[in-house]
Amino acid sequence: MAKAAFVRNKPHVNVGTIGHVDHGKTTLTAAITKILAESGGAEFVPFDQIDNAPEERERGITIATAHVEYET
């Protein structure tokens, strides 16, 4: 099955967060999705759902990268 054509009607921007452990990177990402979900630009992703690996959830830290999509 062919993929649907991607319509590029807005600029594409990648946003990365870098920082030390427990400095709020995941919390910031969750907050951005919450604000944008209110305007229909994203699906809200709670901070405890961004980390996927069992060890990440158990320890409450992000070890690997995570990907969240939203639009403005």
mmCIF file as Biopython writes it, N, C-alpha, C and O atoms, coordinates in Angstrom:
data_model
#
loop_
_atom_site.group_PDB
_atom_site.id
_atom_site.type_symbol
_atom_site.label_atom_id
_atom_site.label_alt_id
_atom_site.label_comp_id
_atom_site.label_asym_id
_atom_site.label_entity_id
_atom_site.label_seq_id
_atom_site.pdbx_PDB_ins_code
_atom_site.Cartn_x
_atom_site.Cartn_y
_atom_site.Cartn_z
_atom_site.occupancy
_atom_site.B_iso_or_equiv
_atom_site.auth_seq_id
_atom_site.auth_asym_id
_atom_site.pdbx_PDB_model_num
ATOM 1   N N  . MET A ? 1  ? 0.835  -1.167 0.000  1.0 0.0 1  A 1 
ATOM 2   C CA . MET A ? 1  ? 0.000  0.000  0.000  1.0 0.0 1  A 1 
ATOM 3   C C  . MET A ? 1  ? 0.889  1.242  0.000  1.0 0.0 1  A 1 
ATOM 4   O O  . MET A ? 1  ? 1.856  1.321  0.758  1.0 0.0 1  A 1 
ATOM 5   N N  . ALA A ? 2  ? 0.560  2.196  -0.842 1.0 0.0 2  A 1 
ATOM 6   C CA . ALA A ? 2  ? 1.338  3.429  -0.940 1.0 0.0 2  A 1 
ATOM 7   C C  . ALA A ? 2  ? 0.993  4.367  0.207  1.0 0.0 2  A 1 
ATOM 8   O O  . ALA A ? 2  ? -0.142 4.406  0.682  1.0 0.0 2  A 1 
ATOM 9   N N  . LYS A ? 3  ? 1.985  5.112  0.636  1.0 0.0 3  A 1 
ATOM 10  C CA . LYS A ? 3  ? 1.758  6.102  1.687  1.0 0.0 3  A 1 
ATOM 11  C C  . LYS A ? 3  ? 1.036  7.306  1.105  1.0 0.0 3  A 1 
ATOM 12  O O  . LYS A ? 3  ? 1.178  7.619  -0.077 1.0 0.0 3  A 1 
ATOM 13  N N  . ALA A ? 4  ? 0.260  7.975  1.948  1.0 0.0 4  A 1 
ATOM 14  C CA . ALA A ? 4  ? -0.411 9.206  1.524  1.0 0.0 4  A 1 
ATOM 15  C C  . ALA A ? 4  ? 0.635  10.294 1.305  1.0 0.0 4  A 1 
ATOM 16  O O  . ALA A ? 4  ? 1.658  10.339 1.988  1.0 0.0 4  A 1 
ATOM 17  N N  . ALA A ? 5  ? 0.362  11.163 0.350  1.0 0.0 5  A 1 
ATOM 18  C CA . ALA A ? 5  ? 1.279  12.266 0.068  1.0 0.0 5  A 1 
ATOM 19  C C  . ALA A ? 5  ? 1.348  13.214 1.250  1.0 0.0 5  A 1 
ATOM 20  O O  . ALA A ? 5  ? 0.321  13.553 1.839  1.0 0.0 5  A 1 
ATOM 21  N N  . PHE A ? 6  ? 2.543  13.642 1.598  1.0 0.0 6  A 1 
ATOM 22  C CA . PHE A ? 6  ? 2.738  14.573 2.695  1.0 0.0 6  A 1 
ATOM 23  C C  . PHE A ? 6  ? 2.544  15.982 2.175  1.0 0.0 6  A 1 
ATOM 24  O O  . PHE A ? 6  ? 3.245  16.418 1.262  1.0 0.0 6  A 1 
ATOM 25  N N  . VAL A ? 7  ? 1.605  16.685 2.750  1.0 0.0 7  A 1 
ATOM 26  C CA . VAL A ? 7  ? 1.345  18.068 2.356  1.0 0.0 7  A 1 
ATOM 27  C C  . VAL A ? 7  ? 2.124  18.976 3.295  1.0 0.0 7  A 1 
ATOM 28  O O  . VAL A ? 7  ? 1.867  19.010 4.498  1.0 0.0 7  A 1 
ATOM 29  N N  . ARG A ? 8  ? 3.065  19.699 2.741  1.0 0.0 8  A 1 
ATOM 30  C CA . ARG A ? 8  ? 3.903  20.585 3.545  1.0 0.0 8  A 1 
ATOM 31  C C  . ARG A ? 8  ? 3.363  22.003 3.428  1.0 0.0 8  A 1 
ATOM 32  O O  . ARG A ? 8  ? 3.743  22.756 2.532  1.0 0.0 8  A 1 
ATOM 33  N N  . ASN A ? 9  ? 2.467  22.355 4.352  1.0 0.0 9  A 1 
ATOM 34  C CA . ASN A ? 9  ? 1.906  23.706 4.325  1.0 0.0 9  A 1 
ATOM 35  C C  . ASN A ? 9  ? 2.437  24.573 5.469  1.0 0.0 9  A 1 
ATOM 36  O O  . ASN A ? 9  ? 2.035  25.727 5.616  1.0 0.0 9  A 1 
ATOM 37  N N  . LYS A ? 10 ? 3.343  24.012 6.279  1.0 0.0 10 A 1 
ATOM 38  C CA . LYS A ? 10 ? 3.975  24.760 7.368  1.0 0.0 10 A 1 
ATOM 39  C C  . LYS A ? 10 ? 5.447  24.388 7.408  1.0 0.0 10 A 1 
ATOM 40  O O  . LYS A ? 10 ? 5.820  23.299 6.971  1.0 0.0 10 A 1 
ATOM 41  N N  . PRO A ? 11 ? 6.284  25.269 7.922  1.0 0.0 11 A 1 
ATOM 42  C CA . PRO A ? 11 ? 7.693  24.907 8.066  1.0 0.0 11 A 1 
ATOM 43  C C  . PRO A ? 11 ? 7.847  23.775 9.074  1.0 0.0 11 A 1 
ATOM 44  O O  . PRO A ? 11 ? 7.117  23.712 10.063 1.0 0.0 11 A 1 
ATOM 45  N N  . HIS A ? 12 ? 8.790  22.890 8.823  1.0 0.0 12 A 1 
ATOM 46  C CA . HIS A ? 12 ? 9.071  21.772 9.728  1.0 0.0 12 A 1 
ATOM 47  C C  . HIS A ? 12 ? 10.241 22.157 10.621 1.0 0.0 12 A 1 
ATOM 48  O O  . HIS A ? 12 ? 11.288 22.590 10.141 1.0 0.0 12 A 1 
ATOM 49  N N  . VAL A ? 13 ? 10.052 21.995 11.912 1.0 0.0 13 A 1 
ATOM 50  C CA . VAL A ? 13 ? 11.095 22.345 12.876 1.0 0.0 13 A 1 
ATOM 51  C C  . VAL A ? 13 ? 11.280 21.174 13.839 1.0 0.0 13 A 1 
ATOM 52  O O  . VAL A ? 13 ? 10.310 20.662 14.399 1.0 0.0 13 A 1 
ATOM 53  N N  . ASN A ? 14 ? 12.515 20.760 14.023 1.0 0.0 14 A 1 
ATOM 54  C CA . ASN A ? 14 ? 12.829 19.755 15.036 1.0 0.0 14 A 1 
ATOM 55  C C  . ASN A ? 14 ? 13.257 20.484 16.303 1.0 0.0 14 A 1 
ATOM 56  O O  . ASN A ? 14 ? 14.112 21.369 16.263 1.0 0.0 14 A 1 
ATOM 57  N N  . VAL A ? 15 ? 12.662 20.108 17.415 1.0 0.0 15 A 1 
ATOM 58  C CA . VAL A ? 15 ? 12.997 20.707 18.698 1.0 0.0 15 A 1 
ATOM 59  C C  . VAL A ? 15 ? 13.644 19.630 19.556 1.0 0.0 15 A 1 
ATOM 60  O O  . VAL A ? 15 ? 13.059 18.572 19.786 1.0 0.0 15 A 1 
ATOM 61  N N  . GLY A ? 16 ? 14.842 19.905 20.022 1.0 0.0 16 A 1 
ATOM 62  C CA . GLY A ? 16 ? 15.534 18.956 20.887 1.0 0.0 16 A 1 
ATOM 63  C C  . GLY A ? 16 ? 15.737 19.553 22.266 1.0 0.0 16 A 1 
ATOM 64  O O  . GLY A ? 16 ? 15.909 20.763 22.414 1.0 0.0 16 A 1 
ATOM 65  N N  . THR A ? 17 ? 15.714 18.702 23.261 1.0 0.0 17 A 1 
ATOM 66  C CA . THR A ? 17 ? 16.002 19.152 24.624 1.0 0.0 17 A 1 
ATOM 67  C C  . THR A ? 17 ? 17.229 18.407 25.128 1.0 0.0 17 A 1 
ATOM 68  O O  . THR A ? 17 ? 17.321 17.184 25.020 1.0 0.0 17 A 1 
ATOM 69  N N  . ILE A ? 18 ? 18.151 19.152 25.670 1.0 0.0 18 A 1 
ATOM 70  C CA . ILE A ? 18 ? 19.390 18.583 26.194 1.0 0.0 18 A 1 
ATOM 71  C C  . ILE A ? 18 ? 19.614 19.176 27.574 1.0 0.0 18 A 1 
ATOM 72  O O  . ILE A ? 18 ? 19.449 20.380 27.771 1.0 0.0 18 A 1 
ATOM 73  N N  . GLY A ? 19 ? 19.987 18.343 28.521 1.0 0.0 19 A 1 
ATOM 74  C CA . GLY A ? 19 ? 20.267 18.852 29.858 1.0 0.0 19 A 1 
ATOM 75  C C  . GLY A ? 19 ? 20.658 17.734 30.795 1.0 0.0 19 A 1 
ATOM 76  O O  . GLY A ? 19 ? 20.649 16.561 30.421 1.0 0.0 19 A 1 
ATOM 77  N N  . HIS A ? 20 ? 20.992 18.097 31.988 1.0 0.0 20 A 1 
ATOM 78  C CA . HIS A ? 20 ? 21.389 17.139 33.005 1.0 0.0 20 A 1 
ATOM 79  C C  . HIS A ? 20 ? 20.184 16.351 33.509 1.0 0.0 20 A 1 
ATOM 80  O O  . HIS A ? 20 ? 19.036 16.735 33.287 1.0 0.0 20 A 1 
ATOM 81  N N  . VAL A ? 21 ? 20.462 15.261 34.182 1.0 0.0 21 A 1 
ATOM 82  C CA . VAL A ? 21 ? 19.422 14.431 34.780 1.0 0.0 21 A 1 
ATOM 83  C C  . VAL A ? 21 ? 18.588 15.273 35.745 1.0 0.0 21 A 1 
ATOM 84  O O  . VAL A ? 21 ? 19.126 16.072 36.512 1.0 0.0 21 A 1 
ATOM 85  N N  . ASP A ? 22 ? 17.274 15.086 35.698 1.0 0.0 22 A 1 
ATOM 86  C CA . ASP A ? 22 ? 16.322 15.763 36.602 1.0 0.0 22 A 1 
ATOM 87  C C  . ASP A ? 22 ? 16.262 17.276 36.434 1.0 0.0 22 A 1 
ATOM 88  O O  . ASP A ? 22 ? 15.938 17.990 37.383 1.0 0.0 22 A 1 
ATOM 89  N N  . HIS A ? 23 ? 16.569 17.771 35.240 1.0 0.0 23 A 1 
ATOM 90  C CA . HIS A ? 23 ? 16.455 19.207 34.998 1.0 0.0 23 A 1 
ATOM 91  C C  . HIS A ? 23 ? 15.187 19.578 34.237 1.0 0.0 23 A 1 
ATOM 92  O O  . HIS A ? 23 ? 15.013 20.739 33.867 1.0 0.0 23 A 1 
ATOM 93  N N  . GLY A ? 24 ? 14.284 18.600 33.994 1.0 0.0 24 A 1 
ATOM 94  C CA . GLY A ? 24 ? 12.960 18.918 33.467 1.0 0.0 24 A 1 
ATOM 95  C C  . GLY A ? 24 ? 12.757 18.767 31.978 1.0 0.0 24 A 1 
ATOM 96  O O  . GLY A ? 24 ? 11.802 19.329 31.441 1.0 0.0 24 A 1 
ATOM 97  N N  . LYS A ? 25 ? 13.608 18.038 31.287 1.0 0.0 25 A 1 
ATOM 98  C CA . LYS A ? 25 ? 13.460 17.884 29.834 1.0 0.0 25 A 1 
ATOM 99  C C  . LYS A ? 25 ? 12.155 17.183 29.474 1.0 0.0 25 A 1 
ATOM 100 O O  . LYS A ? 25 ? 11.424 17.650 28.600 1.0 0.0 25 A 1 
ATOM 101 N N  . THR A ? 26 ? 11.859 16.080 30.131 1.0 0.0 26 A 1 
ATOM 102 C CA . THR A ? 26 ? 10.634 15.331 29.860 1.0 0.0 26 A 1 
ATOM 103 C C  . THR A ? 26 ? 9.415  16.118 30.309 1.0 0.0 26 A 1 
ATOM 104 O O  . THR A ? 26 ? 8.390  16.112 29.626 1.0 0.0 26 A 1 
ATOM 105 N N  . THR A ? 27 ? 9.509  16.788 31.436 1.0 0.0 27 A 1 
ATOM 106 C CA . THR A ? 27 ? 8.399  17.612 31.932 1.0 0.0 27 A 1 
ATOM 107 C C  . THR A ? 27 ? 8.099  18.745 30.962 1.0 0.0 27 A 1 
ATOM 108 O O  . THR A ? 27 ? 6.932  19.040 30.704 1.0 0.0 27 A 1 
ATOM 109 N N  . LEU A ? 28 ? 9.133  19.386 30.420 1.0 0.0 28 A 1 
ATOM 110 C CA . LEU A ? 28 ? 8.945  20.453 29.433 1.0 0.0 28 A 1 
ATOM 111 C C  . LEU A ? 28 ? 8.248  19.912 28.183 1.0 0.0 28 A 1 
ATOM 112 O O  . LEU A ? 28 ? 7.326  20.542 27.664 1.0 0.0 28 A 1 
ATOM 113 N N  . THR A ? 29 ? 8.683  18.759 27.705 1.0 0.0 29 A 1 
ATOM 114 C CA . THR A ? 29 ? 8.063  18.162 26.524 1.0 0.0 29 A 1 
ATOM 115 C C  . THR A ? 29 ? 6.589  17.866 26.773 1.0 0.0 29 A 1 
ATOM 116 O O  . THR A ? 29 ? 5.751  18.134 25.912 1.0 0.0 29 A 1 
ATOM 117 N N  . ALA A ? 30 ? 6.265  17.320 27.935 1.0 0.0 30 A 1 
ATOM 118 C CA . ALA A ? 30 ? 4.871  17.047 28.281 1.0 0.0 30 A 1 
ATOM 119 C C  . ALA A ? 30 ? 4.063  18.336 28.355 1.0 0.0 30 A 1 
ATOM 120 O O  . ALA A ? 30 ? 2.918  18.377 27.905 1.0 0.0 30 A 1 
ATOM 121 N N  . ALA A ? 31 ? 4.654  19.392 28.922 1.0 0.0 31 A 1 
ATOM 122 C CA . ALA A ? 31 ? 3.957  20.680 29.024 1.0 0.0 31 A 1 
ATOM 123 C C  . ALA A ? 31 ? 3.670  21.270 27.646 1.0 0.0 31 A 1 
ATOM 124 O O  . ALA A ? 31 ? 2.601  21.838 27.423 1.0 0.0 31 A 1 
ATOM 125 N N  . ILE A ? 32 ? 4.613  21.138 26.728 1.0 0.0 32 A 1 
ATOM 126 C CA . ILE A ? 32 ? 4.398  21.633 25.361 1.0 0.0 32 A 1 
ATOM 127 C C  . ILE A ? 32 ? 3.244  20.892 24.712 1.0 0.0 32 A 1 
ATOM 128 O O  . ILE A ? 32 ? 2.390  21.516 24.083 1.0 0.0 32 A 1 
ATOM 129 N N  . THR A ? 33 ? 3.198  19.566 24.852 1.0 0.0 33 A 1 
ATOM 130 C CA . THR A ? 33 ? 2.090  18.815 24.246 1.0 0.0 33 A 1 
ATOM 131 C C  . THR A ? 33 ? 0.764  19.175 24.904 1.0 0.0 33 A 1 
ATOM 132 O O  . THR A ? 33 ? -0.266 19.185 24.230 1.0 0.0 33 A 1 
ATOM 133 N N  . LYS A ? 34 ? 0.761  19.468 26.193 1.0 0.0 34 A 1 
ATOM 134 C CA . LYS A ? 34 ? -0.484 19.847 26.880 1.0 0.0 34 A 1 
ATOM 135 C C  . LYS A ? 34 ? -1.025 21.159 26.327 1.0 0.0 34 A 1 
ATOM 136 O O  . LYS A ? 34 ? -2.212 21.263 26.019 1.0 0.0 34 A 1 
ATOM 137 N N  . ILE A ? 35 ? -0.163 22.154 26.201 1.0 0.0 35 A 1 
ATOM 138 C CA . ILE A ? 35 ? -0.597 23.459 25.679 1.0 0.0 35 A 1 
ATOM 139 C C  . ILE A ? 35 ? -1.080 23.322 24.236 1.0 0.0 35 A 1 
ATOM 140 O O  . ILE A ? 35 ? -2.120 23.871 23.873 1.0 0.0 35 A 1 
ATOM 141 N N  . LEU A ? 36 ? -0.327 22.593 23.416 1.0 0.0 36 A 1 
ATOM 142 C CA . LEU A ? 36 ? -0.715 22.451 22.014 1.0 0.0 36 A 1 
ATOM 143 C C  . LEU A ? 36 ? -1.952 21.570 21.851 1.0 0.0 36 A 1 
ATOM 144 O O  . LEU A ? 36 ? -2.696 21.743 20.886 1.0 0.0 36 A 1 
ATOM 145 N N  . ALA A ? 37 ? -2.190 20.638 22.760 1.0 0.0 37 A 1 
ATOM 146 C CA . ALA A ? 37 ? -3.397 19.804 22.691 1.0 0.0 37 A 1 
ATOM 147 C C  . ALA A ? 37 ? -4.649 20.663 22.881 1.0 0.0 37 A 1 
ATOM 148 O O  . ALA A ? 37 ? -5.696 20.377 22.301 1.0 0.0 37 A 1 
ATOM 149 N N  . GLU A ? 38 ? -4.539 21.701 23.682 1.0 0.0 38 A 1 
ATOM 150 C CA . GLU A ? 38 ? -5.679 22.598 23.899 1.0 0.0 38 A 1 
ATOM 151 C C  . GLU A ? 38 ? -6.087 23.328 22.626 1.0 0.0 38 A 1 
ATOM 152 O O  . GLU A ? 38 ? -7.251 23.698 22.468 1.0 0.0 38 A 1 
ATOM 153 N N  . SER A ? 39 ? -5.133 23.538 21.713 1.0 0.0 39 A 1 
ATOM 154 C CA . SER A ? 39 ? -5.458 24.213 20.450 1.0 0.0 39 A 1 
ATOM 155 C C  . SER A ? 39 ? -5.592 23.230 19.291 1.0 0.0 39 A 1 
ATOM 156 O O  . SER A ? 39 ? -5.774 23.648 18.147 1.0 0.0 39 A 1 
ATOM 157 N N  . GLY A ? 40 ? -5.504 21.933 19.570 1.0 0.0 40 A 1 
ATOM 158 C CA . GLY A ? 40 ? -5.662 20.926 18.534 1.0 0.0 40 A 1 
ATOM 159 C C  . GLY A ? 40 ? -4.393 20.618 17.766 1.0 0.0 40 A 1 
ATOM 160 O O  . GLY A ? 40 ? -4.449 19.932 16.746 1.0 0.0 40 A 1 
ATOM 161 N N  . GLY A ? 41 ? -3.244 21.109 18.230 1.0 0.0 41 A 1 
ATOM 162 C CA . GLY A ? 41 ? -1.989 20.909 17.518 1.0 0.0 41 A 1 
ATOM 163 C C  . GLY A ? 41 ? -1.233 19.664 17.901 1.0 0.0 41 A 1 
ATOM 164 O O  . GLY A ? 41 ? -0.217 19.346 17.283 1.0 0.0 41 A 1 
ATOM 165 N N  . ALA A ? 42 ? -1.705 18.945 18.912 1.0 0.0 42 A 1 
ATOM 166 C CA . ALA A ? 42 ? -0.993 17.752 19.358 1.0 0.0 42 A 1 
ATOM 167 C C  . ALA A ? 42 ? -1.921 16.916 20.213 1.0 0.0 42 A 1 
ATOM 168 O O  . ALA A ? 42 ? -2.981 17.368 20.646 1.0 0.0 42 A 1 
ATOM 169 N N  . GLU A ? 43 ? -1.500 15.695 20.443 1.0 0.0 43 A 1 
ATOM 170 C CA . GLU A ? 43 ? -2.179 14.853 21.418 1.0 0.0 43 A 1 
ATOM 171 C C  . GLU A ? 43 ? -1.374 14.951 22.708 1.0 0.0 43 A 1 
ATOM 172 O O  . GLU A ? 43 ? -0.155 14.781 22.693 1.0 0.0 43 A 1 
ATOM 173 N N  . PHE A ? 44 ? -2.045 15.223 23.823 1.0 0.0 44 A 1 
ATOM 174 C CA . PHE A ? 44 ? -1.344 15.366 25.097 1.0 0.0 44 A 1 
ATOM 175 C C  . PHE A ? 44 ? -0.660 14.057 25.459 1.0 0.0 44 A 1 
ATOM 176 O O  . PHE A ? 44 ? -1.276 12.993 25.407 1.0 0.0 44 A 1 
ATOM 177 N N  . VAL A ? 45 ? 0.612  14.136 25.824 1.0 0.0 45 A 1 
ATOM 178 C CA . VAL A ? 45 ? 1.389  12.986 26.266 1.0 0.0 45 A 1 
ATOM 179 C C  . VAL A ? 45 ? 1.896  13.300 27.670 1.0 0.0 45 A 1 
ATOM 180 O O  . VAL A ? 45 ? 2.772  14.150 27.830 1.0 0.0 45 A 1 
ATOM 181 N N  . PRO A ? 46 ? 1.353  12.622 28.704 1.0 0.0 46 A 1 
ATOM 182 C CA . PRO A ? 46 ? 1.830  12.881 30.069 1.0 0.0 46 A 1 
ATOM 183 C C  . PRO A ? 46 ? 3.298  12.516 30.212 1.0 0.0 46 A 1 
ATOM 184 O O  . PRO A ? 46 ? 3.806  11.650 29.500 1.0 0.0 46 A 1 
ATOM 185 N N  . PHE A ? 47 ? 3.975  13.184 31.141 1.0 0.0 47 A 1 
ATOM 186 C CA . PHE A ? 47 ? 5.413  12.966 31.288 1.0 0.0 47 A 1 
ATOM 187 C C  . PHE A ? 47 ? 5.754  11.512 31.572 1.0 0.0 47 A 1 
ATOM 188 O O  . PHE A ? 47 ? 6.806  11.035 31.146 1.0 0.0 47 A 1 
ATOM 189 N N  . ASP A ? 48 ? 4.887  10.796 32.285 1.0 0.0 48 A 1 
ATOM 190 C CA . ASP A ? 48 ? 5.195  9.403  32.613 1.0 0.0 48 A 1 
ATOM 191 C C  . ASP A ? 48 ? 4.927  8.444  31.467 1.0 0.0 48 A 1 
ATOM 192 O O  . ASP A ? 48 ? 5.180  7.246  31.590 1.0 0.0 48 A 1 
ATOM 193 N N  . GLN A ? 49 ? 4.417  8.958  30.352 1.0 0.0 49 A 1 
ATOM 194 C CA . GLN A ? 49 ? 4.191  8.129  29.166 1.0 0.0 49 A 1 
ATOM 195 C C  . GLN A ? 49 ? 5.228  8.382  28.076 1.0 0.0 49 A 1 
ATOM 196 O O  . GLN A ? 49 ? 5.256  7.661  27.078 1.0 0.0 49 A 1 
ATOM 197 N N  . ILE A ? 50 ? 6.071  9.380  28.244 1.0 0.0 50 A 1 
ATOM 198 C CA . ILE A ? 50 ? 7.078  9.697  27.225 1.0 0.0 50 A 1 
ATOM 199 C C  . ILE A ? 50 ? 8.205  8.675  27.254 1.0 0.0 50 A 1 
ATOM 200 O O  . ILE A ? 50 ? 8.678  8.244  26.202 1.0 0.0 50 A 1 
ATOM 201 N N  . ASP A ? 51 ? 8.634  8.289  28.428 1.0 0.0 51 A 1 
ATOM 202 C CA . ASP A ? 51 ? 9.690  7.274  28.549 1.0 0.0 51 A 1 
ATOM 203 C C  . ASP A ? 51 ? 9.081  5.903  28.287 1.0 0.0 51 A 1 
ATOM 204 O O  . ASP A ? 51 ? 8.053  5.555  28.869 1.0 0.0 51 A 1 
ATOM 205 N N  . ASN A ? 52 ? 9.719  5.117  27.405 1.0 0.0 52 A 1 
ATOM 206 C CA . ASN A ? 52 ? 9.134  3.857  26.965 1.0 0.0 52 A 1 
ATOM 207 C C  . ASN A ? 52 ? 9.706  2.615  27.623 1.0 0.0 52 A 1 
ATOM 208 O O  . ASN A ? 52 ? 8.965  1.673  27.904 1.0 0.0 52 A 1 
ATOM 209 N N  . ALA A ? 53 ? 10.981 2.593  27.869 1.0 0.0 53 A 1 
ATOM 210 C CA . ALA A ? 53 ? 11.621 1.383  28.383 1.0 0.0 53 A 1 
ATOM 211 C C  . ALA A ? 53 ? 11.213 1.127  29.838 1.0 0.0 53 A 1 
ATOM 212 O O  . ALA A ? 53 ? 11.051 2.070  30.612 1.0 0.0 53 A 1 
ATOM 213 N N  . PRO A ? 54 ? 11.050 -0.140 30.209 1.0 0.0 54 A 1 
ATOM 214 C CA . PRO A ? 54 ? 10.668 -0.465 31.594 1.0 0.0 54 A 1 
ATOM 215 C C  . PRO A ? 54 ? 11.622 0.123  32.632 1.0 0.0 54 A 1 
ATOM 216 O O  . PRO A ? 54 ? 11.176 0.604  33.674 1.0 0.0 54 A 1 
ATOM 217 N N  . GLU A ? 55 ? 12.931 0.093  32.361 1.0 0.0 55 A 1 
ATOM 218 C CA . GLU A ? 55 ? 13.896 0.643  33.313 1.0 0.0 55 A 1 
ATOM 219 C C  . GLU A ? 55 ? 13.722 2.154  33.458 1.0 0.0 55 A 1 
ATOM 220 O O  . GLU A ? 55 ? 13.877 2.696  34.552 1.0 0.0 55 A 1 
ATOM 221 N N  . GLU A ? 56 ? 13.398 2.834  32.353 1.0 0.0 56 A 1 
ATOM 222 C CA . GLU A ? 56 ? 13.181 4.279  32.406 1.0 0.0 56 A 1 
ATOM 223 C C  . GLU A ? 56 ? 11.982 4.594  33.294 1.0 0.0 56 A 1 
ATOM 224 O O  . GLU A ? 56 ? 12.035 5.497  34.129 1.0 0.0 56 A 1 
ATOM 225 N N  . ARG A ? 57 ? 10.910 3.847  33.106 1.0 0.0 57 A 1 
ATOM 226 C CA . ARG A ? 57 ? 9.708  4.090  33.907 1.0 0.0 57 A 1 
ATOM 227 C C  . ARG A ? 57 ? 9.940  3.728  35.370 1.0 0.0 57 A 1 
ATOM 228 O O  . ARG A ? 57 ? 9.467  4.424  36.268 1.0 0.0 57 A 1 
ATOM 229 N N  . GLU A ? 58 ? 10.659 2.651  35.605 1.0 0.0 58 A 1 
ATOM 230 C CA . GLU A ? 58 ? 10.938 2.223  36.971 1.0 0.0 58 A 1 
ATOM 231 C C  . GLU A ? 58 ? 11.790 3.252  37.714 1.0 0.0 58 A 1 
ATOM 232 O O  . GLU A ? 58 ? 11.518 3.578  38.870 1.0 0.0 58 A 1 
ATOM 233 N N  . ARG A ? 59 ? 12.819 3.757  37.043 1.0 0.0 59 A 1 
ATOM 234 C CA . ARG A ? 59 ? 13.745 4.694  37.677 1.0 0.0 59 A 1 
ATOM 235 C C  . ARG A ? 59 ? 13.299 6.147  37.547 1.0 0.0 59 A 1 
ATOM 236 O O  . ARG A ? 59 ? 13.846 7.022  38.218 1.0 0.0 59 A 1 
ATOM 237 N N  . GLY A ? 60 ? 12.300 6.417  36.680 1.0 0.0 60 A 1 
ATOM 238 C CA . GLY A ? 60 ? 11.811 7.783  36.508 1.0 0.0 60 A 1 
ATOM 239 C C  . GLY A ? 60 ? 12.768 8.684  35.765 1.0 0.0 60 A 1 
ATOM 240 O O  . GLY A ? 60 ? 12.763 9.899  35.965 1.0 0.0 60 A 1 
ATOM 241 N N  . ILE A ? 61 ? 13.605 8.095  34.894 1.0 0.0 61 A 1 
ATOM 242 C CA . ILE A ? 61 ? 14.558 8.883  34.117 1.0 0.0 61 A 1 
ATOM 243 C C  . ILE A ? 61 ? 14.505 8.449  32.663 1.0 0.0 61 A 1 
ATOM 244 O O  . ILE A ? 61 ? 14.042 7.352  32.353 1.0 0.0 61 A 1 
ATOM 245 N N  . THR A ? 62 ? 14.976 9.307  31.776 1.0 0.0 62 A 1 
ATOM 246 C CA . THR A ? 62 ? 15.077 8.969  30.367 1.0 0.0 62 A 1 
ATOM 247 C C  . THR A ? 62 ? 16.496 8.516  30.079 1.0 0.0 62 A 1 
ATOM 248 O O  . THR A ? 62 ? 17.458 9.233  30.352 1.0 0.0 62 A 1 
ATOM 249 N N  . ILE A ? 63 ? 16.615 7.311  29.523 1.0 0.0 63 A 1 
ATOM 250 C CA . ILE A ? 63 ? 17.930 6.787  29.185 1.0 0.0 63 A 1 
ATOM 251 C C  . ILE A ? 63 ? 18.165 6.929  27.683 1.0 0.0 63 A 1 
ATOM 252 O O  . ILE A ? 63 ? 19.227 7.380  27.255 1.0 0.0 63 A 1 
ATOM 253 N N  . ALA A ? 64 ? 17.183 6.547  26.898 1.0 0.0 64 A 1 
ATOM 254 C CA . ALA A ? 64 ? 17.272 6.651  25.443 1.0 0.0 64 A 1 
ATOM 255 C C  . ALA A ? 64 ? 16.462 7.861  24.977 1.0 0.0 64 A 1 
ATOM 256 O O  . ALA A ? 64 ? 15.834 8.550  25.781 1.0 0.0 64 A 1 
ATOM 257 N N  . THR A ? 65 ? 16.486 8.101  23.692 1.0 0.0 65 A 1 
ATOM 258 C CA . THR A ? 65 ? 15.726 9.224  23.145 1.0 0.0 65 A 1 
ATOM 259 C C  . THR A ? 65 ? 14.247 8.875  23.035 1.0 0.0 65 A 1 
ATOM 260 O O  . THR A ? 65 ? 13.878 7.702  22.990 1.0 0.0 65 A 1 
ATOM 261 N N  . ALA A ? 66 ? 13.420 9.887  22.991 1.0 0.0 66 A 1 
ATOM 262 C CA . ALA A ? 66 ? 11.982 9.725  22.799 1.0 0.0 66 A 1 
ATOM 263 C C  . ALA A ? 66 ? 11.553 10.702 21.717 1.0 0.0 66 A 1 
ATOM 264 O O  . ALA A ? 66 ? 12.218 11.710 21.476 1.0 0.0 66 A 1 
ATOM 265 N N  . HIS A ? 67 ? 10.442 10.398 21.071 1.0 0.0 67 A 1 
ATOM 266 C CA . HIS A ? 67 ? 9.958  11.225 19.970 1.0 0.0 67 A 1 
ATOM 267 C C  . HIS A ? 67 ? 8.498  11.572 20.214 1.0 0.0 67 A 1 
ATOM 268 O O  . HIS A ? 67 ? 7.676  10.683 20.433 1.0 0.0 67 A 1 
ATOM 269 N N  . VAL A ? 68 ? 8.174  12.849 20.176 1.0 0.0 68 A 1 
ATOM 270 C CA . VAL A ? 68 ? 6.808  13.326 20.340 1.0 0.0 68 A 1 
ATOM 271 C C  . VAL A ? 68 ? 6.535  14.289 19.196 1.0 0.0 68 A 1 
ATOM 272 O O  . VAL A ? 68 ? 7.346  15.174 18.926 1.0 0.0 68 A 1 
ATOM 273 N N  . GLU A ? 69 ? 5.395  14.126 18.516 1.0 0.0 69 A 1 
ATOM 274 C CA . GLU A ? 69 ? 5.050  15.019 17.403 1.0 0.0 69 A 1 
ATOM 275 C C  . GLU A ? 69 ? 3.973  15.994 17.819 1.0 0.0 69 A 1 
ATOM 276 O O  . GLU A ? 69 ? 3.046  15.644 18.550 1.0 0.0 69 A 1 
ATOM 277 N N  . TYR A ? 70 ? 4.103  17.217 17.348 1.0 0.0 70 A 1 
ATOM 278 C CA . TYR A ? 70 ? 3.068  18.218 17.542 1.0 0.0 70 A 1 
ATOM 279 C C  . TYR A ? 70 ? 3.203  19.262 16.444 1.0 0.0 70 A 1 
ATOM 280 O O  . TYR A ? 70 ? 4.237  19.363 15.785 1.0 0.0 70 A 1 
ATOM 281 N N  . GLU A ? 71 ? 2.136  20.037 16.260 1.0 0.0 71 A 1 
ATOM 282 C CA . GLU A ? 71 ? 2.194  21.119 15.276 1.0 0.0 71 A 1 
ATOM 283 C C  . GLU A ? 71 ? 1.572  22.363 15.870 1.0 0.0 71 A 1 
ATOM 284 O O  . GLU A ? 71 ? 0.762  22.293 16.794 1.0 0.0 71 A 1 
ATOM 285 N N  . THR A ? 72 ? 1.962  23.499 15.328 1.0 0.0 72 A 1 
ATOM 286 C CA . THR A ? 72 ? 1.454  24.780 15.830 1.0 0.0 72 A 1 
ATOM 287 C C  . THR A ? 72 ? 0.567  25.425 14.802 1.0 0.0 72 A 1 
ATOM 288 O O  . THR A ? 72 ? 0.040  26.512 15.036 1.0 0.0 72 A 1 
#
